[in-house]
Amino acid sequence: MQQIQSALTPVFDLAVRLFHWLQVLLLGGLWYSAEQEWYGIHQLLAYTLASLLGARLIWGLIGSETARFRHFVPSSKQLRHYLGTKRLTAKSPVAGHNPLSALMILALLLLVTLQFVSGLMTTDEVMTEGPLYSLVPDWLSSLAGSWHELGFNLLLGLIALHVLAAVLHQWRGDKVVSAMWHGRKELPANTPAPRLLNSFKYILLVLILFCGLLGWQGSAVWPLVVADLQTIGVL
């Protein structure tokens, strides 16, 4: 039986990998800060994640080949073909995201966006309120508050499913977890390498968005952050 030759090929740029792992850390921090009622730290982490997310959405239009939505968002035909092939054969590694993974990524991006937007319209009814809270009707603020709680639980459920699928693919040979860490994946030797761009522009976008958000809300957030750090005992 002829053995298929393979090669370790760069498939994910630094921007995609930074967004992925920093998002994991920030979501954990957002959950913990909310549980501890550190609302200043919670807001600061939320603006950090929003900056990463906003830059990622832009990078999905102008970034590396495997980062672009047009590259990995599947058509219904591609999805049906992938699911049909999946039933018949073991999956071969692909350059970038497979169709099911792409749908999961879109769902996670949407949920994180909704979490941020809903958080802007909510209040803890004691000390802090989102910057849009006073600008929206009570019914919308109430709906946003309910969604902010429910949406995070839904987000955690999808993340758990995403992790389970990634571990399963890693075990079956499509080493997506390793690829998301170092950016390379073992592909058939004749597979064309995707075009990857320098991620400096992504990092610059993150910094611009972060400075913009803090320029908008920093005067309200920093006193709360200082109060949280004093509560923790750091200051």
Residue pairs with C-beta under 8 A, 6 or more apart in sequence:
4 188
4 189
5 188
5 189
6 186
6 187
6 188
6 189
7 186
7 187
7 188
7 189
7 191
8 184
8 185
8 186
9 95
9 184
9 185
9 186
9 187
9 191
9 193
10 183
10 184
10 193
10 194
10 196
11 66
11 95
11 96
11 179
11 183
11 184
11 185
11 187
11 193
11 194
11 196
12 64
12 66
12 67
12 96
12 179
12 180
12 183
12 196
13 63
13 64
13 66
13 67
13 183
13 196
13 197
13 199
14 183
14 199
14 202
15 55
15 56
15 59
15 63
15 64
15 67
15 199
15 202
15 203
16 56
16 59
16 63
16 64
16 66
16 67
16 180
17 180
17 181
17 183
18 52
18 199
18 202
18 203
19 52
19 53
19 55
19 56
19 59
19 202
20 180
21 180
21 181
22 49
22 52
23 49
23 52
23 53
23 112
26 45
26 48
26 49
26 52
27 49
27 112
27 155
27 159
29 41
29 45
30 42
30 45
30 46
30 49
31 152
31 156
33 39
33 41
33 42
33 45
33 228
34 42
37 124
38 228
38 231
38 232
39 124
39 127
39 128
39 224
39 228
40 128
40 221
40 222
40 223
40 224
40 225
40 226
40 227
40 228
41 224
41 225
41 228
41 229
43 119
43 128
43 217
43 221
43 224
43 225
44 221
44 225
46 116
46 119
47 210
47 213
47 214
47 217
47 221
48 210
49 112
49 116
50 116
50 209
50 213
51 206
51 207
51 209
51 210
51 213
52 206
53 109
53 112
53 113
53 116
54 205
54 209
55 202
55 205
55 206
55 209
56 109
56 202
57 109
58 205
59 67
59 201
59 202
59 205
60 67
60 68
60 69
61 68
61 69
62 68
62 201
63 197
63 201
63 202
64 194
64 195
64 196
64 197
65 71
65 96
65 194
65 195
65 196
66 72
66 95
66 96
66 97
66 194
66 196
69 106
71 96
71 194
72 96
72 97
72 101
72 102
72 105
73 102
73 106
74 82
74 99
74 102
74 103
78 99
79 99
79 100
79 103
82 98
82 99
82 100
83 100
85 91
90 172
90 173
91 98
91 169
91 172
91 174
92 174
92 188
93 173
93 174
93 175
93 185
93 186
93 187
94 174
94 187
95 185
95 187
95 191
95 192
95 193
95 194
96 194
97 105
98 174
100 165
101 165
101 176
104 158
104 161
104 162
104 165
107 158
108 155
108 158
108 159
108 162
111 151
111 154
111 155
111 158
112 155
114 147
114 151
115 148
115 151
115 152
115 155
117 144
118 144
118 145
118 147
118 148
118 151
119 130
119 144
119 148
120 130
120 131
120 132
120 133
120 144
121 130
121 132
121 133
121 136
121 140
121 141
121 144
121 145
122 129
122 130
122 133
122 141
122 144
122 145
122 148
123 129
123 130
123 133
123 141
123 145
127 224
128 224
131 216
131 217
131 220
133 141
136 144
166 176
166 177
166 180
167 177
169 175
169 176
169 177
170 176
170 177
170 178
174 185
175 185
175 186
176 185
178 185
179 185
214 221
226 235
229 235
